[in-house]
Amino acid sequence: MMTARRMLGMATMAATLLGVGSGGALTAQTSGPQTPLQLVKTMIANEREASNDHARYEYVSNENSDRTGGHLWTERVVETYAGRVRLLLAEDGKPLSADRVQRERARLTRIQEHPEEFIHHEQNTRNEEKRAREMLDVLPRDYTFDNVRLQQGVWYMDFHPNMQYSPSGIEERILHGMAGRIAIDARDLRLIHLEFHLIQDVGIGFGLLANVHTGTTFVSDRQIVDGRWHTLHVATEVHGKAALFKTIDYNLDLRRRDFQVLDQNITVPQAAALLLR
């Protein structure tokens, strides 16, 4: 069971790594990097700097995942320092029943009146997001880059495992078994598209504890909206088996739209009140 949680945690971290956050556009680079590795390192540095922008947003999210029970949930989301407060608007494209609307409002009222419960619940997610940002740093070390081309203001390149690097830890071993593609905005040197796919099964504990299978993928698409970079699409799919032959599947397909800037100091009770209106 512990291995299963680690595998699902890795999937959550990967989703964050692929750009669940957003940040302001930085000043265009005046002198471009000379090698693919320098290009990737500069992009990572820009993403790290942008993560220090604590802007908060309200937006509409369409998500199909394990969290939604395999249904398509349309939610209005308000970001706070403690996490994302959500209001369910529709399921599978259909409006909620009157009873379910009332339950959603009751849940938000409880968050408004007892924010400490929400903050405690969201703390684990925030810790995973912090670890995921740290995982971004393994890209220049774990991979080699080739097939580099500049097309219409975007750098495209493929990446493959760096055979001269020996990964440590479960997360690094899984990432090291992946290949993929990356797209970087040539002006701002910000991440536009990133996709990983597992090219071979990865055994944990010599395959006795768990295996992560090919078909495992992580994808993210980002672009500038109203002058700021936002992640518009994230897709994660994990296939594997844990101890005692338990099948591990994790799926996430998330799309975002209609971003609105909020006060960066918005509190959890204020977020709940905003959604209740």
C-alpha positions, 0 to 999 in steps of 0.5 A: 500500500505504501508503494501505491501511495508513492506511485500516486504521489509521483503522478500528482507531482508530475502533474504539478511539474507539468505546469499546474501553476501560472506566472507573469511573462518575463522580459524577453531574452536579448541573447539566446542560449547557444546549446539545447542544454543552456536553452532548457536551463534558462527556461527552468530559471525563468519558470523558477522566477515566475513561481515567485509571482504570488498572483491569484486567479479565479477561473473555470476548470473542466476536469475528468480524473480519479477525484471526480470519479471519472465524471467531467466536472465543471468547477469555478476555482479560486486560488488562495495561499492555502490551496484552491477553493472550488464550486461544482457547477455541472457534471458531464455537461449537465446542471446540478440538481437542487439538492446537490447545489444546496450541498455545494453551498453548505460545503463552502459555508463550512469552509468559510466558517472553519477555514482551518479544516480546509487548510489542513486538508490542502497542506499535503497537496502543497507539499507535493507541489513544492517537491514537484517544482524541485523535480523540474531541476532534474531535466538538464541532468537526467536527459539529453536533447536533440532534433532541435528546431526553431519554428515560428518563434518556438524552440522544439526539441526531443529528449531522451534518458541520459545514459551517463546519469544514475538516478536515485529514488523512485521518482527519479527512476521513473522519470529516467525511464521516459522520453518526450518532447518540449516546446519553449517560447523563443522570446520569453524562454518560457515553457509552452509544451512538455510531454513525457512518455515511459519508454520501458517498464520501471521496476521498484524493489527489483519489480517485487514491490511495484512496476510502472508500465509503458503507456504512462504519460504526462502532458501539459500545454501552456500559453499567454492569456492577457499578458500572463502565462497560464496552463490551459491543459494537463493530462496525466495517465499512470499504469502499474502494479503494486505489491500483491498484484494490486493494479494502480491506475491514475488518470487526470485530464484538466482544462482551464479557461476564463482567468480573472486576476484576484487580490493576491492576499485573498483568504480562504473565507473570502474565496468561499464567500466569492464563490457563494455569491 
